[in-house]
C-alpha cells in the first residue's frame, strides 16, 4: 500500500514509539497493513449483510475498544494520511460485494494510520529499550496483529 511513501511511515514509527525504521522494512509494513485493512473490510461486509444492507457502514467495521483507543492516540499525533493511495491499493484486491458509505471511506486513512500505530507500539513492547526495528520483532508484530485484528 503506497500510503505516503517511506518517510510518512518512518515518521509514524518515530512518533508512536520512538523507533527508527529502516527503509527496507517499509514495504513489509505497507503489505501487512494492506492485508489487515482488507480483512477488516471483509468482516465489515459480512456484518452489513447480516444487518440486511448492501452498503458497509463504519459501524460494521470490527473496531474493538482497544483499536478505538489506538485511533484516538493516533489522532493525537496529528498525522494525516491521504485517502487516494488507500483506495488505489484496495482496488488491487478482489472487489467487495458491497460499497462503502462515505463516512467509512473518509475514515479509511485514519484506520490505516491506526494499524501502523499499533504495529509500532507492538514492536516497542517486544524491545522497550531499543530504538530501531529488528526484522524478527517486526515479523512477530505482524503475527500479533493477525491474531488480534
N, CA, C and O of each residue as an XYZ file, in Angstrom:
596
protein
N       0.861     -1.165      0.000
C       0.000      0.000      0.000
C       0.900      1.218      0.000
O       1.623      1.455      0.968
N       0.868      1.959     -1.023
C       1.682      3.168     -1.108
C       0.946      4.254     -0.338
O       0.192      5.030     -0.925
N       1.155      4.313      0.946
C       0.391      5.200      1.803
C       0.819      6.647      1.589
O       0.015      7.466      1.144
N       2.001      6.954      1.880
C       2.509      8.316      1.735
C       3.987      8.284      1.424
O       4.655      9.318      1.425
N       4.481      7.124      1.164
C       5.909      6.983      0.972
C       6.577      6.560      2.268
O       5.982      6.591      3.344
N       7.812      6.171      2.130
C       8.565      5.650      3.265
C       8.676      6.669      4.396
O       8.614      6.313      5.573
N       8.840      7.921      4.033
C       9.038      8.944      5.061
C       7.882      8.991      6.052
O       8.111      9.096      7.257
N       6.654      8.916      5.570
C       5.481      9.023      6.443
C       5.424      7.863      7.434
O       5.139      8.059      8.615
N       5.695      6.667      6.951
C       5.666      5.504      7.839
C       6.809      5.576      8.847
O       6.627      5.265     10.024
N       7.975      5.982      8.386
C       9.104      6.154      9.302
C       8.753      7.168     10.393
O       9.052      6.963     11.569
N       8.126      8.241      9.989
C       7.730      9.293     10.933
C       6.709      8.776     11.940
O       6.791      9.095     13.126
N       5.754      7.986     11.478
C       4.762      7.415     12.384
C       5.406      6.489     13.409
O       5.045      6.522     14.585
N       6.348      5.672     12.977
C       7.036      4.788     13.914
C       7.812      5.591     14.949
O       7.854      5.229     16.125
N       8.427      6.682     14.504
C       9.187      7.525     15.425
C       8.259      8.208     16.433
O       8.544      8.212     17.631
N       7.158      8.781     15.957
C       6.231      9.477     16.850
C       5.469      8.523     17.773
O       5.237      8.836     18.941
N       5.086      7.372     17.249
C       4.270      6.429     18.022
C       5.072      5.700     19.093
O       4.572      5.450     20.190
N       6.323      5.358     18.768
C       7.068      4.505     19.687
C       8.542      4.867     19.829
O       9.296      4.143     20.478
N       8.960      5.975     19.231
C      10.364      6.357     19.336
C      11.295      5.399     18.607
O      12.449      5.235     19.002
N      10.807      4.769     17.555
C      11.580      3.773     16.822
C      12.069      4.294     15.478
O      11.345      4.978     14.755
N      13.325      3.952     15.158
C      13.857      4.213     13.828
C      13.539      3.010     12.961
O      13.695      1.863     13.382
N      13.100      3.283     11.768
C      12.678      2.232     10.859
C      13.519      2.293      9.597
O      13.589      3.334      8.945
N      14.150      1.194      9.253
C      14.928      1.124      8.018
C      13.981      1.144      6.822
O      12.901      0.556      6.863
N      14.393      1.818      5.773
C      13.551      1.937      4.574
C      13.165      0.583      3.980
O      12.093      0.447      3.391
N      14.035     -0.419      4.133
C      13.718     -1.729      3.572
C      12.609     -2.449      4.339
O      12.142     -3.495      3.888
N      12.186     -1.930      5.462
C      11.083     -2.508      6.247
C       9.735     -1.897      5.862
O       8.689     -2.461      6.184
N       9.748     -0.775      5.192
C       8.515     -0.049      4.880
C       7.574     -0.880      4.017
O       6.372     -0.919      4.281
N       8.094     -1.538      3.000
C       7.247     -2.345      2.105
C       6.532     -3.446      2.877
O       5.353     -3.711      2.642
N       7.253     -4.094      3.808
C       6.638     -5.133      4.635
C       5.469     -4.566      5.445
O       4.418     -5.196      5.562
N       5.664     -3.388      5.992
C       4.619     -2.750      6.793
C       3.436     -2.384      5.911
O       2.284     -2.624      6.271
N       3.728     -1.802      4.751
C       2.648     -1.456      3.819
C       1.826     -2.684      3.454
O       0.596     -2.630      3.450
N       2.493     -3.785      3.150
C       1.793     -5.012      2.763
C       0.960     -5.570      3.907
O      -0.178     -5.990      3.697
N       1.513     -5.579      5.110
C       0.786     -6.107      6.269
C      -0.441     -5.263      6.578
O      -1.511     -5.802      6.860
N      -0.294     -3.958      6.528
C      -1.418     -3.054      6.801
C      -2.473     -3.184      5.708
O      -3.672     -3.160      5.988
N      -2.029     -3.321      4.484
C      -2.938     -3.507      3.358
C      -3.791     -4.758      3.558
O      -5.014     -4.714      3.423
N      -3.137     -5.868      3.879
C      -3.873     -7.124      4.106
C      -4.856     -7.001      5.260
O      -5.984     -7.487      5.181
N      -4.423     -6.349      6.328
C      -5.275     -6.244      7.514
C      -6.479     -5.347      7.248
O      -7.581     -5.656      7.700
N      -6.295     -4.255      6.532
C      -7.426     -3.387      6.196
C      -8.435     -4.149      5.351
O      -9.639     -4.050      5.585
N      -7.960     -4.901      4.378
C      -8.863     -5.664      3.532
C      -9.598     -6.728      4.356
O     -10.799     -6.929      4.175
N      -8.885     -7.406      5.257
C      -9.529     -8.370      6.163
C     -10.652     -7.708      6.960
O     -11.741     -8.264      7.098
N     -10.372     -6.528      7.474
C     -11.375     -5.811      8.266
C     -12.595     -5.450      7.414
O     -13.734     -5.530      7.874
N     -12.337     -5.057      6.181
C     -13.454     -4.720      5.286
C     -14.283     -5.949      4.927
O     -15.498     -5.848      4.755
N     -13.637     -7.105      4.812
C     -14.396     -8.336      4.559
C     -15.313     -8.664      5.733
O     -16.461     -9.064      5.536
N     -14.811     -8.496      6.948
C     -15.647     -8.713      8.136
C     -16.782     -7.691      8.163
O     -17.924     -8.034      8.469
N     -16.468     -6.451      7.845
C     -17.488     -5.390      7.828
C     -18.556     -5.704      6.782
O     -19.741     -5.461      7.006
N     -18.136     -6.237      5.656
C     -19.089     -6.602      4.615
C     -20.041     -7.698      5.122
O     -21.247     -7.641      4.882
N     -19.490     -8.686      5.819
C     -20.341     -9.717      6.420
C     -21.331     -9.097      7.391
O     -22.514     -9.439      7.383
N     -20.850     -8.189      8.223
C     -21.723     -7.535      9.203
C     -22.841     -6.765      8.519
O     -23.988     -6.806      8.964
N     -22.517     -6.070      7.447
C     -23.540     -5.336      6.701
C     -24.585     -6.304      6.161
O     -25.784     -6.039      6.245
N     -24.133     -7.422      5.609
C     -25.043     -8.425      5.078
C     -25.947     -8.993      6.165
O     -27.145     -9.173      5.946
N     -25.380     -9.277      7.335
C     -26.170     -9.792      8.451
C     -27.255     -8.798      8.856
O     -28.321     -9.179      9.339
N     -26.961     -7.524      8.650
C     -27.917     -6.477      9.011
C     -28.828     -6.094      7.845
O     -29.548     -5.097      7.914
N     -28.793     -6.889      6.775
C     -29.705     -6.693      5.654
C     -29.396     -5.485      4.783
O     -30.279     -4.940      4.121
N     -28.114     -5.069      4.791
C     -27.726     -3.911      3.983
C     -26.770     -4.325      2.887
O     -26.082     -5.339      3.004
N     -26.723     -3.544      1.825
C     -25.738     -3.782      0.767
C     -24.735     -2.625      0.704
O     -24.093     -2.392     -0.320
N     -24.621     -1.921      1.808
C     -23.646     -0.843      1.966
C     -22.932     -1.067      3.300
O     -23.574     -1.334      4.316
N     -21.617     -0.959      3.292
C     -20.831     -1.142      4.513
C     -20.762      0.182      5.260
O     -20.305      1.191      4.724
N     -21.218      0.160      6.490
C     -21.176      1.340      7.348
C     -19.934      1.282      8.237
O     -19.357      0.215      8.451
N     -19.543      2.418      8.738
C     -18.434      2.483      9.684
C     -18.705      1.573     10.878
O     -17.789      0.928     11.387
N     -19.942      1.520     11.320
C     -20.291      0.680     12.478
C     -20.145     -0.810     12.180
O     -20.157     -1.615     13.111
N     -20.009     -1.198     10.929
C     -19.791     -2.597     10.565
C     -18.331     -3.024     10.738
O     -18.028     -4.213     10.828
N     -17.445     -2.050     10.783
C     -16.016     -2.362     10.910
C     -15.734     -2.986     12.276
O     -16.287     -2.545     13.284
N     -14.878     -4.008     12.317
C     -14.553     -4.661     13.589
C     -13.557     -3.831     14.407
O     -12.380     -4.175     14.521
N     -14.056     -2.749     14.961
C     -13.214     -1.846     15.740
C     -13.455     -2.109     17.224
O     -14.455     -1.668     17.791
N     -12.534     -2.826     17.836
C     -12.638     -3.132     19.259
C     -12.368     -1.869     20.077
O     -11.963     -0.840     19.535
N     -12.594     -1.961     21.368
C     -12.309     -0.799     22.219
C     -10.818     -0.468     22.176
O     -10.446      0.704     22.225
N      -9.962     -1.482     22.086
C      -8.516     -1.234     22.007
C      -8.151     -0.533     20.703
O      -7.313      0.370     20.698
N      -8.766     -0.936     19.611
C      -8.492     -0.270     18.332
C      -9.001      1.166     18.383
O      -8.327      2.078     17.903
N     -10.169      1.374     18.953
C     -10.705      2.740     19.065
C      -9.801      3.605     19.928
O      -9.586      4.778     19.619
N      -9.270      3.042     21.005
C      -8.335      3.796     21.850
C      -7.083      4.143     21.043
O      -6.582      5.265     21.115
N      -6.586      3.174     20.277
C      -5.410      3.436     19.434
C      -5.723      4.480     18.371
O      -4.848      5.262     18.000
N      -6.960      4.504     17.875
C      -7.359      5.535     16.905
C      -7.265      6.918     17.533
O      -6.799      7.864     16.898
N      -7.709      7.032     18.779
C      -7.612      8.328     19.467
C      -6.152      8.717     19.670
O      -5.779      9.875     19.479
N      -5.324      7.742     20.059
C      -3.902      8.021     20.265
C      -3.226      8.398     18.954
O      -2.393      9.304     18.922
N      -3.580      7.712     17.876
C      -3.047      8.068     16.561
C      -3.473      9.493     16.204
O      -2.670     10.283     15.706
N      -4.721      9.808     16.460
C      -5.238     11.146     16.170
C      -4.469     12.217     16.948
O      -4.233     13.313     16.439
N      -4.083     11.894     18.176
C      -3.315     12.843     18.998
C      -1.951     13.157     18.395
O      -1.363     14.193     18.704
N      -1.447     12.279     17.544
C      -0.160     12.525     16.882
C      -0.265     13.608     15.814
O       0.742     14.132     15.337
N      -1.498     13.930     15.451
C      -1.780     14.943     14.434
C      -1.114     14.618     13.101
O      -0.575     15.495     12.426
N      -1.162     13.349     12.742
C      -0.668     12.887     11.445
C      -1.876     12.592     10.573
O      -2.879     12.060     11.049
N      -1.780     12.930      9.320
C      -2.867     12.643      8.396
C      -2.333     11.889      7.198
O      -1.236     12.154      6.708
N      -3.134     10.941      6.738
C      -2.808     10.188      5.537
C      -3.836     10.543      4.471
O      -4.968     10.910      4.787
N      -3.439     10.433      3.220
C      -4.352     10.726      2.118
C      -5.206      9.508      1.798
O      -4.770      8.367      1.946
N      -6.433      9.773      1.356
C      -7.368      8.722      1.006
C      -7.011      8.047     -0.318
O      -7.131      6.827     -0.436
N      -6.579      8.812     -1.303
C      -6.365      8.275     -2.653
C      -5.455      7.046     -2.675
O      -5.810      6.054     -3.313
N      -4.292      7.065     -2.005
C      -3.438      5.871     -2.040
C      -4.101      4.647     -1.383
O      -3.883      3.513     -1.810
N      -4.895      4.885     -0.362
C      -5.590      3.783      0.305
C      -6.580      3.141     -0.659
O      -6.632      1.916     -0.777
N      -7.362      3.963     -1.345
C      -8.341      3.446     -2.296
C      -7.674      2.762     -3.480
O      -8.163      1.746     -3.973
N      -6.562      3.317     -3.936
C      -5.823      2.699     -5.051
C      -5.377      1.296     -4.679
O      -5.488      0.368     -5.481
N      -4.881      1.145     -3.478
C      -4.384     -0.164     -3.047
C      -5.535     -1.148     -2.842
O      -5.395     -2.333     -3.146
N      -6.670     -0.671     -2.333
C      -7.826     -1.551     -2.169
C      -8.314     -2.078     -3.509
O      -8.846     -3.185     -3.592
N      -8.132     -1.286     -4.552
C      -8.582     -1.693     -5.887
C      -7.793     -2.889     -6.417
O      -8.233     -3.543     -7.362
N      -6.653     -3.180     -5.833
C      -5.844     -4.322     -6.237
C      -6.487     -5.636     -5.781
O      -6.324     -6.671     -6.426
N      -7.203     -5.584     -4.684
C      -7.857     -6.773     -4.121
C      -9.116     -7.113     -4.904
O      -9.635     -6.288     -5.656
N      -9.600     -8.340     -4.717
C     -10.901     -8.640     -5.328
C     -11.938     -7.635     -4.818
O     -11.918     -7.266     -3.644
N     -12.829     -7.198     -5.683
C     -13.786     -6.182     -5.254
C     -14.707     -6.695     -4.151
O     -15.070     -7.871     -4.114
N     -15.063     -5.801     -3.277
C     -16.051     -6.130     -2.251
C     -17.416     -6.222     -2.914
O     -17.666     -5.554     -3.917
N     -18.291     -7.036     -2.367
C     -19.650     -7.168     -2.913
C     -20.451     -5.890     -2.668
O     -21.308     -5.518     -3.470
N     -20.162     -5.232     -1.563
C     -20.914     -4.046     -1.170
C     -20.036     -2.811     -1.252
O     -18.818     -2.888     -1.087
N     -20.660     -1.682     -1.506
C     -19.951     -0.417     -1.467
C     -19.833      0.089     -0.038
O     -20.451     -0.451      0.880
N     -19.039      1.121      0.134
C     -18.846      1.722      1.460
C     -19.593      3.037      1.545
O     -19.670      3.788      0.573
N     -20.140      3.306      2.715
C     -20.736      4.616      2.940
C     -19.618      5.657      2.946
O     -18.460      5.335      3.214
N     -19.966      6.881      2.655
C     -18.984      7.963      2.588
C     -18.251      8.149      3.907
O     -17.043      8.384      3.918
N     -18.970      8.044      5.019
C     -18.339      8.235      6.329
C     -17.227      7.210      6.565
O     -16.179      7.549      7.116
N     -17.448      5.974      6.156
C     -16.421      4.946      6.308
C     -15.254      5.236      5.370
O     -14.096      5.194      5.784
N     -15.553      5.523      4.133
C     -14.494      5.784      3.165
C     -13.576      6.906      3.637
O     -12.356      6.819      3.496
N     -14.163      7.956      4.196
C     -13.361      9.084      4.684
C     -12.481      8.707      5.875
O     -11.458      9.346      6.119
N     -12.878      7.667      6.619
C     -12.121      7.258      7.809
C     -11.048      6.210      7.506
O     -10.259      5.863      8.385
N     -11.013      5.705      6.268
C     -10.024      4.680      5.928
C      -8.580      5.115      6.208
O      -7.814      4.319      6.751
N      -8.179      6.341      5.862
C      -6.799      6.736      6.190
C      -6.521      6.701      7.688
O      -5.420      6.346      8.107
N      -7.504      7.064      8.487
C      -7.336      7.017      9.943
C      -7.167      5.569     10.410
O      -6.357      5.290     11.295
N      -7.924      4.660      9.821
C      -7.810      3.244     10.184
C      -6.438      2.712      9.776
O      -5.800      1.993     10.545
N      -5.984      3.058      8.578
C      -4.651      2.648      8.125
C      -3.581      3.213      9.056
O      -2.680      2.488      9.477
N      -3.676      4.477      9.371
C      -2.711      5.093     10.283
C      -2.721      4.423     11.645
O      -1.673      4.258     12.269
N      -3.893      4.041     12.103
C      -4.015      3.364     13.391
C      -3.348      1.992     13.351
O      -2.689      1.597     14.312
N      -3.512      1.272     12.261
C      -2.853     -0.033     12.145
C      -1.329      0.112     12.172
O      -0.636     -0.707     12.776
N      -0.816      1.142     11.524
C       0.629      1.410     11.567
C       1.040      1.769     12.990
O       2.063      1.296     13.487
N       0.241      2.605     13.641
C       0.490      2.998     15.029
C       0.540      1.754     15.934
O       1.439      1.619     16.764
N      -0.430      0.856     15.764
C      -0.476     -0.357     16.576
C       0.769     -1.200     16.341
O       1.363     -1.700     17.296
N       1.172     -1.365     15.093
C       2.388     -2.135     14.804
C       3.604     -1.540     15.514
O       4.401     -2.267     16.106
N       3.738     -0.235     15.454
C       4.868      0.428     16.111
C       4.849      0.170     17.612
O       5.885     -0.117     18.212
N       3.676      0.271     18.212
C       3.558      0.060     19.659
C       3.845     -1.393     20.039
O       4.458     -1.647     21.076
N       3.415     -2.339     19.222
C       3.681     -3.749     19.496
C       5.180     -4.026     19.405
O       5.741     -4.698     20.270
N       5.827     -3.513     18.363
C       7.279     -3.702     18.224
C       7.988     -3.139     19.449
O       8.913     -3.763     19.968
N       7.571     -1.983     19.910
C       8.202     -1.361     21.084
C       8.024     -2.227     22.329
O       8.916     -2.290     23.175
N       6.885     -2.890     22.443
C       6.655     -3.781     23.586
C       7.644     -4.943     23.605
O       8.038     -5.397     24.678
N       8.045     -5.424     22.444
C       8.991     -6.533     22.371
C      10.382     -6.124     22.857
O      11.072     -6.919     23.496
N      10.792     -4.909     22.562
C      12.128     -4.428     22.937
C      12.032     -2.978     23.384
O      12.377     -2.072     22.626
N      11.569     -2.749     24.603
C      11.337     -1.368     25.058
C      12.582     -0.489     25.104
O      12.472      0.736     25.042
N      13.764     -1.094     25.211
C      14.989     -0.288     25.305
C      15.616      0.005     23.946
O      16.517      0.837     23.843
N      15.145     -0.671     22.909
C      15.711     -0.494     21.570
C      15.124      0.743     20.897
O      14.004      1.163     21.188
N      15.913      1.310     19.993
C      15.421      2.476     19.258
C      15.282      2.204     17.758
O      14.870      3.080     16.998
N      15.627      0.992     17.342
C      15.447      0.639     15.936
C      14.678     -0.676     15.853
O      14.636     -1.455     16.806
N      14.077     -0.901     14.700
C      13.217     -2.056     14.487
C      14.020     -3.201     13.888
O      14.617     -3.068     12.819
N      14.025     -4.321     14.588
C      14.695     -5.519     14.084
C      13.691     -6.332     13.269
O      12.487     -6.289     13.519
N      14.205     -7.069     12.296
C      13.350     -7.848     11.403
C      12.481     -8.846     12.166
O      11.285     -8.959     11.897
N      13.075     -9.570     13.117
C      12.303    -10.583     13.847
C      11.210     -9.950     14.706
O      10.133    -10.527     14.851
N      11.469     -8.788     15.270
C      10.451     -8.098     16.064
C       9.287     -7.649     15.189
O       8.127     -7.734     15.593
N       9.600     -7.178     14.005
C       8.554     -6.737     13.089
C       7.702     -7.925     12.647
O       6.477     -7.819     12.581
N       8.333     -9.040     12.347
C       7.575    -10.232     11.947
C       6.684    -10.729     13.088
O       5.560    -11.171     12.849
N       7.175    -10.659     14.312
C       6.339    -11.038     15.469
C       5.172    -10.073     15.616
O       4.060    -10.489     15.941
N       5.414     -8.806     15.383
C       4.328     -7.818     15.470
C       3.256     -8.098     14.415
O       2.067     -7.941     14.689
N       3.663     -8.510     13.216
C       2.712     -8.872     12.180
C       1.856    -10.054     12.645
O       0.642    -10.066     12.444
N       2.505    -11.054     13.274
C       1.748    -12.209     13.742
C       0.763    -11.829     14.843
O      -0.355    -12.342     14.884
N       1.176    -10.935     15.729
C       0.271    -10.459     16.781
C      -0.923     -9.734     16.161
O      -2.066     -9.956     16.559
N      -0.654     -8.877     15.195
C      -1.741     -8.156     14.520
C      -2.707     -9.134     13.855
O      -3.923     -8.955     13.913
N      -2.155    -10.166     13.224
C      -3.005    -11.177     12.583
C      -3.857    -11.928     13.597
O      -4.994    -12.298     13.302
N      -3.319    -12.153     14.783
C      -4.078    -12.861     15.812
C      -5.186    -12.006     16.414
O      -6.226    -12.523     16.820
N      -4.963    -10.714     16.469
C      -5.895     -9.847     17.199
C      -6.856     -9.063     16.337
O      -7.943     -8.708     16.795
N      -6.485     -8.785     15.104
C      -7.351     -7.939     14.257
C      -7.828     -8.746     13.076
O      -8.567     -8.232     12.235
